[in-house]
């Protein structure tokens, strides 16, 4: 069943946005009566069918409300700006896992430097990838993506989580399962992943002072994109719905 984001439904009928309608008609060649999954981008999903087609406009009849598939825990990943297209992979996989938000983060050892204009373009690209990933995995709420954030405002945001996890290659203990035993009811979790150069001692001290907990992801050094996905998956397994 193909999935589409819809506009606000009225009386059990919703229109497809122009880009979604074009994809449905020109690429997938769907016709009236074809069954689809409709999502409004907030958490609501329906089983529906293609209804009236008028030129390039497509309506969907909403037949049945589908269960909410958002996890019971909100996970935000702060990712030190990596090189190349690694953020795109991270955005895609975090969407599939059920993470709530991705915050690209300017850190001391980041090689990539983005100005405001480039940061806005990167965010737009990541949002598109997250929406496509959401459709693929039938998730009604796409991953929220921020523009690259500087360290000080990010640190203030980190303080507001119920639990802040910092996978760090120098951590020798502090497995996530041990943290779960002490914080079983955490429902808003931040995870900070360093860039290719890692997390500096000063940044680590700042996060510890903000209530962060250094944790290990095992005895091997992981690439930044691997660490982001593994940490989010473990958090979802321990506090979420995997």
C-alpha positions in Angstrom: 0.0 0.0 0.0 1.5 3.4 -1.1 1.6 6.1 1.6 0.9 9.8 1.1 0.8 12.9 3.2 -2.5 14.7 2.9 -3.9 18.2 3.4 -6.4 18.8 6.3 -9.3 16.4 5.8 -12.9 17.7 5.6 -15.8 15.3 6.1 -13.7 12.2 5.5 -12.1 13.4 2.4 -8.6 14.9 1.9 -6.7 16.4 -1.1 -3.2 15.4 -1.9 -0.7 18.2 -2.1 0.5 19.0 -5.6 3.7 17.0 -5.4 2.1 14.0 -3.8 -0.7 14.1 -6.5 1.8 14.2 -9.3 3.7 11.2 -7.8 0.4 9.3 -7.4 -0.8 9.9 -11.0 2.4 10.2 -13.1 4.8 7.8 -11.3 2.6 5.2 -9.6 -0.3 5.6 -12.0 -2.9 5.1 -9.3 -6.6 5.2 -10.2 -9.9 5.8 -8.3 -10.5 2.9 -6.0 -6.9 2.1 -5.4 -6.1 1.6 -1.7 -3.6 4.0 0.0 -2.3 4.9 3.4 -3.0 8.6 4.2 -1.1 10.6 6.8 -1.5 14.1 8.1 2.0 14.7 9.5 0.9 15.0 13.1 0.4 11.4 14.2 -2.9 10.5 12.4 -3.1 7.7 9.8 -5.9 6.3 7.7 -6.6 3.5 5.4 -8.0 5.3 2.4 -8.7 5.0 -1.3 -8.2 7.2 -4.3 -11.4 9.1 -4.9 -12.0 11.9 -7.4 -9.3 12.7 -9.9 -9.7 16.1 -11.6 -6.7 16.9 -13.9 -3.7 17.1 -11.6 -5.8 17.1 -8.4 -6.4 14.0 -6.4 -8.7 13.4 -3.5 -8.5 10.5 -1.0 -11.5 9.1 0.8 -10.6 8.2 4.4 -12.1 4.8 5.3 -10.5 3.7 8.5 -8.3 5.2 11.3 -5.1 3.3 11.7 -3.3 2.9 15.0 -0.9 5.5 16.2 2.6 4.2 15.7 4.6 6.9 17.4 6.9 5.6 20.3 6.1 6.3 23.9 9.5 8.1 24.3 10.7 11.2 22.6 14.3 10.9 21.3 16.3 13.9 20.1 19.7 13.3 18.5 22.2 16.1 18.5 24.7 15.2 15.8 28.0 17.0 15.5 28.1 18.2 11.8 29.7 15.3 9.9 31.3 15.3 6.5 29.7 14.4 3.1 26.1 13.2 3.1 26.2 11.3 6.4 23.5 13.5 7.8 21.1 12.3 5.1 21.7 8.7 6.1 21.2 9.6 9.8 17.9 11.5 9.1 16.6 8.5 7.1 17.4 5.9 9.7 16.3 8.0 12.7 12.9 8.5 11.0 12.5 4.7 10.6 13.5 4.1 14.2 10.9 6.6 15.5 13.2 9.4 16.8 11.5 12.7 17.2 14.1 15.2 16.2 17.6 15.7 14.7 19.7 18.7 15.6 22.8 19.2 13.6 25.4 20.6 16.0 28.4 22.8 15.6 31.1 21.3 17.8 34.8 22.1 18.3 36.1 19.2 16.2 33.7 19.5 13.3 35.4 19.9 9.9 32.2 21.0 8.2 31.4 24.7 8.6 27.9 25.9 7.4 26.8 29.5 7.2 23.1 30.4 7.8 22.2 30.1 4.0 23.9 26.7 3.6 22.3 25.5 6.9 18.8 26.4 5.7 19.5 24.5 2.4 20.8 21.5 4.3 17.7 21.5 6.6 15.4 21.6 3.6 17.1 18.7 2.0 17.0 16.7 5.3 13.3 17.4 5.8 12.6 16.0 2.3 14.5 12.9 3.1 12.7 12.5 6.4 9.3 12.8 4.8 10.1 10.2 2.1 11.4 7.9 4.9 8.3 8.4 6.9 6.1 7.4 3.9 8.3 4.3 3.3 7.9 3.1 7.0 4.3 4.4 7.3 5.1 6.8 10.0 2.6 9.6 10.4 4.9 12.2 11.9 8.2 12.9 10.1 11.4 13.5 11.9 11.7 17.2 13.0 15.0 18.7 11.6 16.6 21.8 13.0 19.1 24.1 11.3 22.6 23.7 12.6 22.8 24.9 16.2 25.7 26.6 18.0 27.0 25.0 21.2 25.7 27.4 23.9 22.0 27.3 22.8 22.2 23.6 22.2 23.5 23.1 25.7 20.5 24.9 27.1 18.2 22.7 25.0 20.0 19.6 26.4 19.3 20.6 29.9 15.5 20.3 29.3 15.5 16.6 28.6 14.5 14.0 31.2 17.8 12.2 30.4 20.8 13.3 28.3 23.0 10.4 27.0 26.5 11.1 25.6 28.1 8.1 23.9 31.8 8.7 24.3 34.7 6.6 23.1 36.6 7.3 26.4 33.8 6.0 28.6 34.8 2.7 30.2 31.5 1.9 31.9 28.0 3.2 31.9 26.2 0.8 29.6 22.8 2.0 28.4 21.1 -0.9 30.2 22.6 0.3 33.4 21.3 3.8 32.8 17.9 2.4 32.1 17.8 0.8 35.5 18.3 4.2 37.1 16.0 6.2 34.8 13.2 3.7 33.8 10.6 6.5 33.4 12.5 8.9 31.2 10.1 10.0 28.4 12.2 12.8 26.8 15.8 11.7 26.0 18.6 13.6 24.3 21.5 11.8 22.7 24.7 13.7 21.7 26.9 12.2 19.0 30.3 13.7 18.3 31.6 14.4 14.8 34.4 12.5 13.1 37.0 14.1 15.4 35.0 13.2 18.5 33.9 15.2 21.5 36.3 17.5 23.2 37.1 17.4 26.9 35.6 20.9 27.3 32.3 19.8 25.6 32.2 16.7 27.7 32.6 18.7 30.9 29.8 21.1 29.8 27.4 18.2 29.2 28.3 16.5 32.5 27.6 19.8 34.2 24.2 19.9 32.4 23.3 16.5 33.7 24.6 14.4 30.8 25.7 10.8 31.4 28.7 9.5 29.5 27.9 6.0 28.1 29.7 3.4 26.1 28.5 1.7 23.0 31.0 -1.1 23.3 34.8 -1.6 23.0 35.1 -0.6 19.3 35.2 2.9 17.9 32.1 3.5 15.8 31.8 6.0 12.9 29.6 9.0 13.8 26.8 7.9 11.6 26.9 4.4 13.0 26.9 5.7 16.6 23.9 7.9 15.9 21.8 5.0 14.6 22.9 2.5 17.2 22.4 4.8 20.1 18.9 5.7 18.9 18.0 2.1 18.3 19.2 1.1 21.8 17.3 3.9 23.4 14.2 2.8 21.5 14.7 -0.8 22.6 15.2 0.1 26.2 12.7 3.0 26.7 10.6 2.8 23.5 8.7 0.3 21.4 11.3 -1.8 19.6 
